[in-house]
Amino acid sequence: MRFELNQVQFPYPMEKFLFLLWLLTWTSGGLLLASSLHLPRRLILGVGLTLGAVTQAWLANLLGFILPAPAAFWGGALVTLALALAFARPLSWMEIRRALVPASWGQVAALLALTCVFTAIGRGLLLFEDYQNLPTISLMARGDIPPRFALDPSVRFGYHYLMLLFAAQITLLGDIVPWNALDFTRSLFFGLTLLLTYLWVGRMTRSRLAAFTGALFVAFAGGARWLLLLLPTAWVASLSKNITLLGSAAQSVPDLAGGLTLPWAIDGGPPVPFPFAFVNGIAHPLVLSHGGSGMMVSALTVLILIVYRFVRDWRGGLVMVILLAALANLSEHAYLAAFFGLGLALLIHWIRTRSLKIPRDYLPWIGLGAASGFFAAFQGGVLTEIVRGFLGPQAGAAATDSYFTVGFSLNPHPTIISGHLGLLDLTNPSQLLVALFEIGPILLALPITAIWGWKMLKAHRWWDAALVFGGVMGLASLFLQYEGSAGVTATSRLFGDLLTPLTRFAVPLLWTWATNPSTATFMLPLKRKINLAVLMLGFISIFSGLILFGIELTAAQKPVLPLAMQSMDVQIYNEYWDKLESDALVFDTLPARAVTIFGRFTDSNETWYVPKQSWIRLAQNPFPRDLRAAGFDYFYYSLINWESFSPEVQSALEDPCVKLVVQADGIRSDTDFRKSWMRLVDIRACK
């Protein structure tokens, strides 16, 4: 049951002041929480900001089940600060100064620069899933938590949505349009990921150069499809005959061989198109993670790596429960892989010690897993929907009112699934070679990472060991094929559970090995050659990321509006977002657009990609009475739409039952300066 509160309108300067106060509340809470864990002062800024952002968003999600959005969003920030004050007692001015005054202003400058640059890039890109992210953000900002499917409100949208919720908070409290709020959110967590990686690698290696190199590698490392350009043309043509392209690749290029010299034709790309040879369907670089959760997942995984080593009592344990539960919402497969890795580490420990005794320092992880799993079961997201399915009338079956379904089938041969190059059978030599190029040299970090995992197991550093051994789930995905509603290409996310720890650990482990002074004198020449080879492989790994980053920089100079919007749509958003009746349904021939602009549902699609047949018929002839009979309350359309309607529909839209709510005038597009308008009409009187 949700309590209803009347919206309170504040003057514009007061709104901005309250938004800044909200930011200050949770950032102070996060910094004080980090300080209460007795972290070195150098770590507090990066850890504290990420900890505050994740904690308040997770708490706001839970509060959003019962409270209106403004109260839930403020409640998340205030509870975060209250926890921090309780954990930090007794407070002294020295402790407050230690927490709130940065140890390094260089870290502040770097975070601001990264956030600003990536925000500018994001404003010029409309990549990947913005057609689903923006409507979901708009609805959550008005209080639809956990979210329902924007294009059919009778269906639950069990998505990993916590980062979108953070963007919804920015939208509501900062009075910022959803697309800019999402760009800022991605950019903030991109900057925090690199800052945390810098701090973590620096702590592992005691080297600032290694720390910078580690952050650089995490930002740009990806696959190496471009190496196919160096092979003889006849060889590439032969390899291409065994490849069946999928998704955007199939729509962009005729085949693999021909595509290597062509652009990747994806909607919403930068002014200079991405070359198909440098993008990737398995291991894309972090600088190209413009989806709905990836940036926050990256920051959170490094945060947990840093924080868990400083947990000493129940207060640190509670912080870990929150972080792990947040991970369960953001990336269910990463969460499950980590706890699978913990279980595998315990099994190996039993075999190694020939005893079934559970180590005393392992017991807290059982409690952390149980507590975070409890929250994962009801907090919303994919795992919640899986649990709901198991508890439903048919145990294990997907609920009919849930958007996502989960299912797997077995592959007869080990197979890697690329989002671009399709199913790559590793028993087929041609497909194996293409798969190795697609993944890139990062696989060569597997031995040293496995050795590290073994050492961490023996040292009882259970979370480090869990991340390494959790990669076994990535290997297991070679024999699995995802058959749920997210599509077969979602299988590549499971393989990412192997690639992620390799990317994280590669630089600090190789740096430690390369700078180890204990190497025997006669081994030094060989070691120098190995170091040179490692540098070359590292450059190969980041080369495609550097190219893609340089290309997406061109987008920073040309901001664009999403979902085929024009400036007229923005005018109407500013006047009418969250102003219509709470249960109103809005019809639009571009359904996601109306949901984003008005913060109200529509009823148009079975999935994001498949419209309902009933909606198709209405869109072809949108007579107001037919729309009303189908349950719609408003109709949103443009002059261009009007001109495409039949004379009968145009006449029906002039009927007295159709009442104009708002009209915004403007031009048709940036290249067509003829006059146009967008119009919202009320059709509730059309019986």
Steps between C-alpha positions, in 0.01 A plus 500: 500500500642837396432817699389791281631849558411814311788634296655814642625754246804704599635810326775414250795625714366306799472181288866527404600571859310193621662290227846612610402430861393148400837446327683633806299273731590169339854600402570599861341176616713296262822676598426455872415132443833453322681673784321284759649191331846643583614515140823682421414863437616477139219251427217690668396727211451231236363241740278748684335650192429159347385358832265792558354485149438125508371491859250783462371363167454153651317642801288726278398193302371324811326813627345549157288189556292688757576873466454758223811562292610831664474353851674177395783684325559735791457211742781307332738792541398578859522137616845475340613805697336369818679166466829680446452720807408196710799299378746788539417576865656653698551776247778755526586791276817314406297201379259722309789682333668167420185379328377811321821674390665314209848368557581572136344780301647330194245222551221757507626663181536163324150391599347830385690488169399140426137568591481814286667345194292186509179699559575709192556183298182343632290799399602439138430124502177300502650154517368166613197498730386861541164409345437294815712691751345845456133398537593291804687792658209736438254259662722427801552874553125531551499207743460175301734293721571218430437583136231357278536458124461850357312375193256277693437588866353157576849344463777522764834612358747292701808683376833575668388857550692650794710731282184613321351574842796727577433681171131525599605670823703753300199552271252568778709684759724685258223585252721357224362328190541117514746479211740751657455339842596162355804646322617657827439179695701289257779755499516527878536125542749484213717752682455320832594167340829638372573683825434188708707287261785748529484483880464121513783425256719756674438327831587160352818613323615800708556678169317804364613414148350153537183656639467729199573211264238283671233769467595557137477127428158463663369797299618387158561123506284300262509251218729506198281432197708757315792255487310323220596799285861380515420158356507426124171586332447143381536368857245748635258412219536133589439568870200717416321211327464329839354804680130587526455859613244602764319816606640836398789330319262319265326832430828688446721287279459219245743262670804503728755540220317787333411662829860552614526803270149632565342707781286346773157630403335544837230753582608785722872477428747792486538731197799292391376138493673224694701263274359147512853360536550674836171427677435171676224257588669337800755730663409864441705765682364691797503826300224347286283384793204724431238255627268510797715349777858427386672810639352460849586127501862580415529754781328271748720196431819700564341662807428159655858389425630796701246507783486133597857501628411768755195328648566440869158489670124498444503854365728403216291187453185709455676714240603183315143366506377821338772489233442133421122546485554794265722278283220240492267761351752647257657179367337177608750286310800676660343454845431130440845446348668656805313278746552198277870591520476518879347153510763363263777659709365326811483166313862537385598595856340180628685293242830674572473459879323161486251629752135605477544762770384847395771758577396750765573798273276348230190502722428875454471442127224247559313765698567767237374268227186412696420863590562640151312207346203578726485854363561380144188284527263797536686826419414492129699396196568175318571288809176615661308390191678163501407447865143609427487246218616219727242595762221534244228250412744310277832485679784602277274642230517863394211710623268610221496857633881534496686644202812287526519124469805289580595173335806312381579217263818295469744545215636172360837671439676776695369821343566869555214729404589839360236769475632573149658183362245254631569150632870414479558125539843451660534154341489669157854630426378801299248607762753436780749735334235770454393456863857552621528821300159614628601444865851639464825440692334537841457120510877474545457648849313185604801308642633781719145584617437134588826493699390812684167339581682196643720723714199694624326175590798387706515844666123486574438814295165356406355774281808526277490122466126510429540743211767283343323166550171658398651513154424128481138604440626692198667183373182304569311743274687343207262206534186707565276705275266757649144467373323766706333820386829694490609298194779256427767774501447545875708181539809712437436674835565169675834465321573851626519351852830348384629805313422753775745365763765457231465866403500614864797294617722499188689824559568478876605134482722539194650821641582325827662213312696730268640710784583209727870548590551134597534380139824304446769684302511246217123544453515878456541505116203264460297705745569817301372331185191381682439850635525640147255238374259585783516869407424418137206277596372770733510754219314259272235461770436874536550606137137452394381682814724797422367515143137478613555765768655736247203452269236545770670824602356648180155458655589749774469784248151403383243434777189322376151433634388139550204304363454719190416800719511862394525818707119509501494174698736652756267800540208269570712290738583812701130588530331163535737240641315321783203734467241265349280270709710229665323217317477670160598307185654702215492381139795591279621353173845507666393345834825547697497871419167574669589294808825693539341842446195461725612238754187298420456150362383396160367160386668418172749215514551138599877567525716803426539364147160342426187722487157361573280432199224710657738796526612460137138524384445810713821664377392453138164671561502681837134597524448666842200281589696185416789620713265573786332160466847343529551677834708800397436841657727725294643508148841654430583574137682740270417696186696239306275231650195710415603523135533121481151440641205431270245782450258300716744489793581869457130582510451284810779687678303822446200352684381701805576200725872553427634774728838662446716480813823655372666585171864593444611662173836464333675363193493150357869417547847649507509481121133571423397848613135476402260573784375213708331430832456231766158462654353319799124452491258365759271230351320388816173654383503298176255215562 
